[in-house]
Amino acid sequence: MDRAAYTRAGLPWFEHYDHGADDLSPAGPPKPVRPVGEWLGAGLKPRQQPAPGQVVPLKEAPGRPAADGD
């Protein structure tokens, strides 16, 4: 987001936004992405079921329950 885009959107631009503003230096190249299994270890499953009694049910909330696609 720059000043031009901000003001094109109809938002006010205040002088103090520019005070001490410097550009960020460019980031280096992204690091390679590794599959989750590599950094968790081959023997661990990323998703494990919670232990009995670990899940706390929510109290009744007003309104209707959400359905698939809501």
Backbone as a chain_set.jsonl record, in Angstrom:
{"seq": "MDRAAYTRAGLPWFEHYDHGADDLSPAGPPKPVRPVGEWLGAGLKPRQQPAPGQVVPLKEAPGRPAADGD", "coords": {"N": [[0.866, -1.169, 0.0], [0.684, 2.095, -0.942], [1.074, 5.704, -0.827], [-0.404, 6.772, -2.997], [-2.291, 4.733, -3.643], [-3.665, 4.622, -1.239], [-4.819, 7.183, -1.018], [-6.328, 7.16, -3.365], [-8.287, 5.408, -2.636], [-9.846, 7.026, -1.182], [-9.153, 7.642, 1.387], [-7.896, 9.679, 4.073], [-4.702, 11.285, 3.995], [-2.198, 11.79, 6.269], [0.283, 14.108, 7.374], [2.066, 13.129, 9.309], [2.367, 10.46, 8.643], [4.45, 10.34, 6.865], [6.65, 11.044, 8.332], [9.882, 10.262, 9.149], [9.816, 8.077, 7.479], [11.12, 5.399, 5.736], [12.21, 3.429, 2.953], [11.918, -0.127, 2.877], [14.559, -2.489, 2.825], [15.181, -4.761, 0.106], [13.921, -8.112, 0.302], [15.611, -11.249, 0.7], [16.046, -14.19, -1.398], [13.347, -16.609, -1.275], [13.273, -19.263, 1.143], [13.684, -22.808, 0.623], [10.736, -24.858, 0.62], [9.706, -27.316, 2.89], [8.175, -30.536, 3.253], [5.746, -31.163, 5.827], [6.053, -33.609, 7.164], [8.81, -34.062, 7.043], [10.007, -32.246, 8.87], [8.647, -32.873, 11.195], [9.218, -35.491, 11.58], [9.399, -38.858, 10.496], [7.942, -40.763, 11.919], [5.898, -39.453, 13.257], [2.537, -38.287, 13.351], [0.925, -35.57, 11.78], [-1.65, -34.792, 12.582], [-3.376, -35.513, 15.427], [-5.77, -37.227, 17.369], [-7.608, -35.664, 20.038], [-7.221, -36.378, 23.543], [-9.51, -38.322, 25.585], [-11.833, -36.32, 27.384], [-10.369, -34.045, 27.028], [-11.442, -32.229, 25.255], [-13.473, -29.418, 25.474], [-16.832, -28.868, 25.572], [-18.712, -26.295, 23.894], [-20.855, -23.816, 25.314], [-24.409, -23.461, 24.901], [-25.143, -21.406, 22.201], [-26.735, -18.365, 21.133], [-28.987, -18.221, 18.295], [-28.901, -19.935, 15.091], [-27.404, -23.117, 14.344], [-24.339, -23.321, 12.447], [-24.226, -24.368, 9.088], [-22.811, -26.63, 6.629], [-20.96, -24.831, 4.264], [-21.764, -22.326, 5.097]], "CA": [[0.0, 0.0, 0.0], [1.453, 3.326, -0.974], [0.285, 6.917, -0.653], [-1.348, 6.928, -4.109], [-3.391, 3.767, -3.482], [-4.381, 5.013, -0.031], [-5.658, 8.344, -1.301], [-7.304, 6.759, -4.387], [-9.376, 4.741, -1.928], [-10.634, 8.051, -0.496], [-8.727, 7.768, 2.779], [-7.051, 10.866, 4.258], [-3.258, 11.069, 4.213], [-1.719, 12.757, 7.239], [1.709, 14.398, 7.259], [2.891, 12.319, 10.22], [2.649, 9.163, 8.029], [5.728, 10.453, 6.16], [7.732, 11.373, 9.264], [10.846, 9.195, 9.384], [9.505, 6.913, 6.648], [12.173, 4.937, 4.835], [11.882, 2.194, 2.25], [12.526, -1.349, 3.397], [15.482, -3.111, 1.883], [14.548, -5.941, -0.489], [14.112, -9.405, 0.976], [16.391, -12.226, -0.052], [15.212, -15.216, -2.038], [12.653, -17.452, -0.298], [13.908, -20.537, 1.476], [12.898, -23.938, 0.101], [9.656, -25.359, 1.465], [9.829, -28.753, 3.165], [6.933, -31.148, 3.725], [5.593, -31.223, 7.285], [6.59, -34.879, 7.648], [10.269, -33.984, 7.179], [10.439, -31.585, 10.098], [8.05, -33.536, 12.353], [9.787, -36.827, 11.699], [8.603, -39.825, 9.741], [7.082, -41.554, 12.795], [4.852, -38.653, 13.885], [1.419, -37.88, 12.509], [0.652, -34.157, 12.04], [-2.954, -34.627, 13.236], [-3.668, -36.564, 16.399], [-7.039, -37.027, 18.061], [-7.444, -35.267, 21.439], [-7.486, -37.407, 24.551], [-10.849, -38.192, 26.184], [-11.908, -35.3, 28.428], [-9.557, -32.874, 26.669], [-12.287, -31.303, 24.509], [-14.483, -28.756, 26.297], [-17.938, -28.459, 24.702], [-19.156, -24.911, 24.019], [-22.21, -23.645, 25.841], [-25.387, -23.152, 23.861], [-25.042, -20.05, 21.716], [-27.987, -17.954, 20.487], [-28.992, -18.3, 16.844], [-28.966, -21.273, 14.53], [-26.073, -23.693, 14.103], [-23.804, -23.119, 11.099], [-24.269, -25.562, 8.241], [-21.747, -26.662, 5.628], [-21.054, -23.783, 3.255], [-22.095, -21.008, 5.684]], "C": [[0.907, 1.224, 0.0], [0.498, 4.513, -0.863], [-0.772, 7.049, -1.754], [-2.539, 5.993, -3.957], [-4.272, 4.161, -2.297], [-5.326, 6.166, -0.322], [-6.67, 8.056, -2.412], [-8.511, 6.085, -3.74], [-10.229, 5.727, -1.142], [-10.27, 8.229, 0.964], [-7.835, 8.994, 2.935], [-5.588, 10.475, 4.49], [-2.766, 12.162, 5.13], [-0.209, 12.886, 7.134], [2.565, 13.484, 8.129], [3.141, 10.911, 9.674], [4.02, 9.167, 7.365], [6.904, 10.671, 7.104], [8.625, 10.162, 9.524], [10.606, 7.958, 8.542], [10.669, 6.609, 5.715], [11.683, 3.67, 4.143], [12.55, 1.014, 2.938], [13.495, -1.892, 2.368], [14.838, -4.386, 1.334], [14.871, -7.218, 0.293], [14.959, -10.31, 0.095], [15.476, -13.249, -0.696], [14.532, -16.093, -0.983], [13.411, -18.763, -0.065], [13.063, -21.676, 0.905], [11.854, -24.411, 1.116], [9.834, -26.86, 1.637], [8.484, -29.304, 3.596], [6.919, -31.25, 5.253], [6.219, -32.491, 7.851], [8.099, -34.849, 7.839], [10.683, -33.326, 8.482], [9.743, -32.103, 11.341], [8.716, -34.878, 12.623], [8.848, -37.825, 11.047], [7.614, -40.574, 10.631], [5.94, -40.777, 13.418], [3.768, -38.303, 12.886], [1.122, -36.41, 12.809], [-0.665, -33.927, 12.779], [-3.201, -35.8, 14.16], [-4.968, -36.22, 17.11], [-6.766, -36.573, 19.493], [-7.797, -36.419, 22.376], [-8.9, -37.231, 25.105], [-10.824, -37.171, 27.326], [-11.129, -34.038, 28.107], [-10.392, -31.82, 25.945], [-13.355, -30.744, 25.432], [-15.614, -28.317, 25.381], [-18.317, -27.001, 24.955], [-20.559, -24.873, 24.591], [-23.131, -23.304, 24.685], [-25.268, -21.683, 23.494], [-26.367, -19.655, 21.071], [-27.86, -18.062, 18.972], [-29.049, -19.74, 16.381], [-27.564, -21.819, 14.322], [-25.633, -23.437, 12.665], [-23.868, -24.436, 10.35], [-23.094, -25.511, 7.272], [-21.989, -25.566, 4.603], [-21.415, -22.422, 3.796], [-20.817, -20.218, 5.887]], "O": [[1.789, 1.358, 0.848], [-0.721, 4.348, -0.812], [-1.916, 7.403, -1.469], [-3.681, 6.419, -4.125], [-5.496, 4.039, -2.362], [-6.492, 6.139, 0.073], [-7.756, 8.635, -2.416], [-9.628, 6.184, -4.247], [-11.212, 5.339, -0.511], [-10.993, 8.894, 1.707], [-7.085, 9.322, 2.015], [-5.296, 9.451, 5.109], [-2.899, 13.344, 4.811], [0.494, 11.918, 6.846], [3.667, 13.105, 7.733], [4.028, 10.218, 10.172], [4.684, 8.133, 7.302], [8.053, 10.495, 6.698], [8.167, 9.153, 10.06], [11.137, 6.892, 8.853], [11.137, 7.487, 4.99], [10.851, 2.936, 4.676], [13.629, 1.153, 3.514], [13.267, -1.763, 1.165], [14.037, -5.02, 2.021], [15.953, -7.366, 0.861], [15.004, -10.139, -1.124], [14.256, -13.174, -0.549], [15.09, -16.297, 0.096], [14.087, -19.285, -0.951], [11.855, -21.521, 0.724], [12.081, -24.362, 2.324], [10.079, -27.586, 0.674], [7.718, -28.597, 4.251], [7.965, -31.404, 5.883], [6.85, -32.451, 8.907], [8.62, -35.542, 8.712], [11.613, -33.793, 9.139], [10.19, -31.813, 12.451], [8.766, -35.339, 13.764], [7.632, -37.639, 11.056], [6.554, -40.982, 10.157], [5.078, -41.381, 14.056], [4.048, -38.052, 11.713], [1.069, -36.029, 13.979], [-0.783, -32.958, 13.529], [-3.23, -36.95, 13.722], [-5.231, -35.056, 17.414], [-5.805, -37.032, 20.11], [-8.573, -37.31, 22.03], [-9.434, -36.122, 25.097], [-9.897, -37.165, 28.137], [-11.22, -33.056, 28.843], [-10.076, -30.632, 26.018], [-14.063, -31.499, 26.098], [-15.401, -27.485, 24.5], [-18.254, -26.525, 26.088], [-21.353, -25.789, 24.378], [-22.675, -22.905, 23.614], [-25.29, -20.814, 24.366], [-27.059, -20.51, 20.518], [-26.757, -18.001, 18.43], [-29.223, -20.656, 17.186], [-26.625, -21.045, 14.14], [-26.47, -23.346, 11.767], [-23.594, -25.495, 10.914], [-22.458, -24.469, 7.114], [-23.112, -25.396, 4.128], [-21.384, -21.442, 3.052], [-20.86, -19.085, 6.368]]}, "num_chains": 1, "name": "protein.A"}
